[in-house]
Amino acid sequence: MKISKLSEYTSFVEELPKEFSLSRGQSGDYPLLPSALRKDRETGNRKFPKRAIRNFLTQFKINSYQYMPAPWDIKNDIEWMLYAQHYGLPTKLMDFTISHITSLLFAVEKAFQTDIEKDAVVYFLNPAELNQKNMEQASIVNVSGSDDVKAEGHDGPIVVQGRKVNSRINAQKGLFVLFQDDDEPLENTADESILKKLVIPGDATKDILSSLFSMGISFSHIYPELSSVSKDILLQQDIDDFLREEE
C-alpha cells in the first residue's frame, strides 16, 4: 500500500490491527537485516563473517569497562549488544519502536538531504506472532538484568526489550528484533500476519516531513541532543523554501 499525505498515514494506523504494535521507518526500501548481517550490494556476500561478529562483542566487553559506569550490571549478551550498537558496533539487533509517528519521521527524515526522490517505507510488526513462530512464546522477551536470556538457539528473529540504556532509545521508544546468525531478511520469512509494509513515494516525502514539523515532531524529537537543535533550524529553512515553491 502507498500513502502520500500525513492524513493518509494516520488513517492507515487507525485501521491497523492493534496487534501490529511495533514499526520501523526506513528512508529506502532496504532489506530488514541488522547491521551485522547485511550484505555487500555488489558481491551479495555478507560483510562480516560469524567469527567477526562474535569477536566484535568480545572486544567491546574487554575494552569498554573503563568508560561505563556499571558494566558489572550487564547480565547477558543481548544487553551488551544494546550498549555496543549505540556506539556504532555492528550487532544482530534491529531497532523498532512502539511509536508509529516516530517511524514515519525516520522514513522521511532525509527528504531534503538529496536531490534524488527515493521511496521511503514503514514496516509494521506483530511481535506476538513473530515470537510465537520462532520461540513458541507470544510475549516480548525482557532481557534486563537476567542471566538466563540467550541470544542464540531460536528458530528465527524474536522481539526483545531491555533497559533504556541511553536517551535515544528512551526518546524513540525503542524495542529490538534479535536475529540469529543465518537469518534471512525479515520480509522474506514473515507473512501478512506478522509484517505489513507501507510505501511513501519519493515525491511525497518532503510534504510529509513538512507536515510532521508543523506538528512539533522534528529531529530533536528522536535525537535528544544539542546537534538536533541545529538540524531543526536548518530543516525549518528547507521547509520554508519548499512551501514557497509550492505556492
C-alpha positions in Angstrom: 0.0 0.0 0.0 1.1 3.6 -0.7 0.3 6.9 1.1 1.2 10.4 0.1 -0.1 12.5 2.9 0.2 12.6 6.7 -3.6 12.3 7.0 -3.4 9.1 4.9 -0.8 7.7 7.2 -2.8 8.4 10.4 -5.9 6.8 8.7 -3.9 3.7 7.9 -2.6 3.5 11.5 -6.1 3.9 12.9 -7.3 1.0 10.8 -4.3 -1.1 11.6 -4.9 -4.1 13.9 -3.7 -3.3 17.4 -1.5 -6.4 17.4 0.8 -4.6 15.0 2.2 -2.6 17.8 5.8 -2.1 16.5 7.1 -0.3 13.5 10.2 0.7 11.7 10.7 3.6 9.2 13.5 3.5 6.5 14.5 6.2 4.1 14.9 3.5 1.4 13.4 0.1 0.7 16.3 -1.9 2.2 16.3 -5.5 3.4 15.2 -5.9 7.0 18.5 -7.1 8.4 20.6 -5.8 11.3 23.9 -4.2 10.7 26.0 -7.3 11.5 24.1 -9.5 8.9 23.9 -7.1 6.0 25.3 -8.0 2.6 27.6 -6.2 0.2 25.4 -4.8 -2.6 28.0 -5.6 -5.3 29.0 -9.1 -4.3 26.0 -10.3 -2.4 28.3 -11.7 0.3 27.9 -10.9 4.0 30.0 -8.0 5.1 31.0 -9.8 8.4 31.6 -13.5 9.0 30.1 -15.1 12.1 33.5 -15.2 13.8 34.0 -11.5 13.3 30.6 -10.7 14.8 31.3 -12.7 17.9 34.8 -11.1 18.2 33.3 -7.6 17.9 31.2 -8.1 21.0 34.0 -9.8 22.9 36.4 -6.9 22.2 33.7 -4.4 23.2 33.3 -6.1 26.5 37.0 -6.2 27.1 37.7 -2.6 26.1 34.6 -0.7 27.3 34.7 -1.2 31.1 36.7 1.9 31.9 34.1 4.0 30.0 30.9 2.6 31.6 29.5 3.5 35.0 28.4 0.0 35.9 29.5 -2.7 33.4 29.1 -5.5 36.0 25.3 -4.8 36.0 25.1 -6.2 32.4 24.0 -9.8 32.7 23.7 -11.2 29.2 25.0 -10.8 25.6 21.8 -9.1 24.4 22.2 -6.2 26.8 25.9 -5.9 25.8 24.6 -5.6 22.2 22.3 -2.8 23.2 25.3 -0.8 24.5 27.6 -1.7 21.6 25.1 -0.9 18.9 24.5 2.6 20.3 28.3 3.3 19.9 28.4 2.1 16.3 29.3 -1.6 16.6 27.5 -3.9 14.2 25.2 -6.3 16.1 22.3 -8.7 15.4 19.8 -6.2 16.8 17.4 -4.2 14.6 15.6 -1.1 16.0 11.8 -0.9 16.1 9.6 1.4 18.1 6.2 1.4 19.7 5.6 5.0 18.2 4.3 4.8 14.7 4.7 8.6 14.2 8.4 8.2 15.1 8.7 5.5 12.4 7.2 7.9 9.9 9.7 10.6 10.8 12.6 8.1 10.4 11.2 7.2 7.0 11.1 10.8 5.6 13.9 12.5 7.7 16.3 12.7 4.7 13.8 14.2 2.3 15.7 17.5 2.0 19.1 16.0 2.1 19.3 14.7 -1.5 18.0 15.7 -5.0 17.0 12.0 -5.7 13.4 11.3 -4.8 13.6 7.8 -3.3 10.7 5.9 -2.0 10.6 5.5 1.8 8.9 2.7 3.7 7.4 1.9 7.1 7.1 -1.7 8.3 4.6 -2.7 10.9 5.3 -5.7 13.1 3.1 -8.1 15.1 5.6 -9.1 17.9 3.4 -11.7 19.5 3.0 -13.6 16.2 6.8 -13.4 15.4 7.8 -14.6 18.9 5.2 -17.4 18.8 6.5 -18.5 15.4 10.2 -18.5 16.4 10.3 -19.4 20.1 6.8 -20.6 20.9 6.2 -17.7 23.3 4.0 -14.8 22.4 5.2 -12.3 24.9 8.1 -9.9 24.2 11.3 -11.1 25.9 12.6 -8.8 28.6 16.4 -9.1 28.7 17.0 -6.6 31.6 19.4 -8.0 34.2 18.7 -11.6 33.5 21.4 -14.3 33.4 19.0 -16.8 31.7 18.4 -14.9 28.4 20.2 -16.4 25.5 21.0 -14.6 22.2 21.2 -17.8 20.2 19.2 -21.0 19.8 15.9 -19.6 18.4 14.2 -20.6 15.2 14.4 -17.1 13.8 14.2 -13.4 14.7 12.4 -12.5 18.0 11.4 -9.3 19.7 13.2 -8.2 22.8 13.2 -5.2 25.1 15.8 -4.0 27.6 16.6 -1.1 29.9 16.6 2.3 28.3 20.4 2.5 28.2 20.6 5.9 26.5 18.5 8.9 25.8 17.9 8.0 22.1 16.3 4.6 23.0 14.1 6.4 25.5 13.1 9.2 23.1 12.5 6.8 20.3 10.5 4.3 22.5 12.7 1.6 21.1 12.5 -2.2 21.2 14.6 -4.6 19.1 14.3 -7.6 16.9 17.1 -10.0 17.6 18.3 -12.1 14.7 20.1 -15.4 14.5 23.4 -15.9 12.7 21.9 -17.4 9.5 18.6 -15.5 9.3 17.2 -14.1 6.1 15.7 -10.6 5.8 12.6 -10.5 7.9 10.4 -9.6 5.0 11.4 -12.9 3.3 10.2 -15.1 6.1 7.3 -13.2 7.7 3.8 -13.3 6.2 1.0 -10.7 6.4 0.0 -11.9 9.9 3.4 -10.8 11.2 4.6 -7.9 8.9 2.9 -5.2 6.9 4.6 -2.7 4.6 3.7 0.9 3.7 5.4 2.7 0.8 5.8 6.5 0.7 6.6 7.7 -2.8 9.7 9.8 -3.1 7.9 12.9 -4.3 5.7 12.9 -1.2 8.4 12.7 1.5 9.1 16.5 1.6 5.4 17.2 2.1 5.0 14.7 4.9 8.2 15.9 6.6 6.8 19.5 6.5 3.5 18.3 8.0 5.3 16.5 10.8 7.5 19.5 11.6 4.4 21.8 11.7 3.1 19.5 14.5 6.2 19.8 16.5 7.7 16.4 15.5 11.3 17.1 14.5 14.8 15.9 14.7 15.1 16.8 18.4 12.0 14.5 18.9 14.0 11.4 18.0 17.6 12.6 18.6 17.5 14.5 22.0 20.9 16.1 21.5 22.2 19.6 21.1 23.2 18.9 17.4 19.5 18.3 16.7 18.7 21.9 17.6 20.9 23.0 14.6 19.3 20.4 12.4 15.8 21.6 13.2 16.8 25.2 12.4 18.2 24.2 9.0 15.2 22.0 8.4 12.8 24.9 9.1 14.7 26.9 6.4 14.3 24.0 3.9 10.6 23.7 4.7 10.0 27.4 4.2 11.8 27.3 0.8 9.8 24.3 -0.2 6.4 25.8 0.8 7.2 29.0 -1.1 7.9 26.9 -4.2 4.6 25.1 -3.8 2.6 28.3 -3.7 
